[in-house]
């Protein structure tokens, strides 16, 4: 009996004390949680420093995707209308976020590091159609001095689809 | 006492004031509870509707008004509709006998800050609280639902068991003041000390018994979510559910008010003879402290098992309350009461 009352008092003291600690709540729409560096959020298609798209339309991401969420259609390109350094480029690139399981295998499979899962986790949508993100929604914006693709380039200046790459670091 | 038309107006205004205090108090007690519970669980609690969430009760009310009202096909319809009313009306009228302050003079007439000064106020409280158990039992029975029936039955058994201890806890202040009128009990505390100092055991027994009486955690057997979905109000929705909710919170306020009056000196406090309007402020402050205690217990203690609830009520609380009565009576005989 006395022990029970003691334990009860300890419990009451615990709740009373925690009422004076700072709440752990993150006030979501105003304050956003800092995600980890390796967080797998929404995909982004990356560009090179000169503004060309990294994606060469090889469809390896679509092949490896366990949920069959990615659809890629590649097209030929010329030096007059150049999208990517390779022979071909992705004329269609769609990810269905109703299917995607955010496993990151597409990122692992990509030979040019074109597709990256970034930290955007605000992926709500109201219709099935709006769950499908098209290429222009996924592609990064061009940075200041560069023009949007396609570029007109000197013939023969790009002959290599897959760039020289270093081991990835965090 | 002369009964004239202004007297009747005074009564009407005071009744409306009590009803408003109860209903607005109900709304803000829910917010108070959610805020305090949240802080004890290291959260912020509602803070979106209005500054710091003060419009949350309004938002809840609007939501409940627009919800669908469902009556189960095989329910006893008349009793099903009547039960929430039977539960909420007693809760609203309990506080009618509680004084909120000393007499004040306004425009040449003395106004008593209470609705009724009846000489058996404590008995009145006991009988009115017993009526509201009918509402809960009938709600459980008329729903024609096994969970609701079990909740109603538990409620009956629990209230009968704890009402004994509650009644005996009332006896201490009655003996000390020599009266059943709450006005006299407060006046007796003005002459000596708040009765919690003379009746610590009585005050503890009172608080435990009223938690069982208003069906709050850790004694929320009749509405145990995990076992009985929602107990006696499983089948209720919309405003009928809101009435049960209202009854529970108004009863919380009522028992806190009565507890403050019996044991904490009611409206008494410093500077009362200079500014009589401080009386209601002191009373509300004491009620807020007692409500904090009720919420604090809910935040801390898990629900106790049904057989242990019964064993505790009959084997621990009831004998302790009897002992308290005997000790009080002996003390008054030896040292002189009043």
Contacts between the chains, C-beta under 8 A, distances in Angstrom:
chain1	res1	chain2	res2	distance
A	8	B	300	7.7
A	8	B	301	7.0
A	11	B	300	4.7
A	11	B	301	6.8
A	12	B	296	6.6
A	12	B	297	7.7
A	12	B	300	5.2
A	14	B	300	7.5
A	15	B	40	4.5
A	15	B	296	6.5
A	15	B	299	4.9
A	15	B	300	4.5
A	16	B	40	7.6
A	16	B	296	6.9
A	18	B	39	7.8
A	18	B	40	5.8
A	18	B	41	7.5
A	18	B	42	5.5
A	19	B	36	7.1
A	19	B	39	4.3
A	19	B	40	4.7
A	20	B	39	8.0
A	21	B	42	5.9
A	22	B	42	8.0
A	23	B	38	7.4
A	23	B	39	6.9
A	23	B	42	5.2
A	23	B	43	5.2
A	23	B	44	4.8
A	24	B	42	5.3
A	24	B	43	7.4
A	25	B	43	5.2
A	25	B	44	4.8
A	27	B	44	7.7
A	27	B	47	8.0
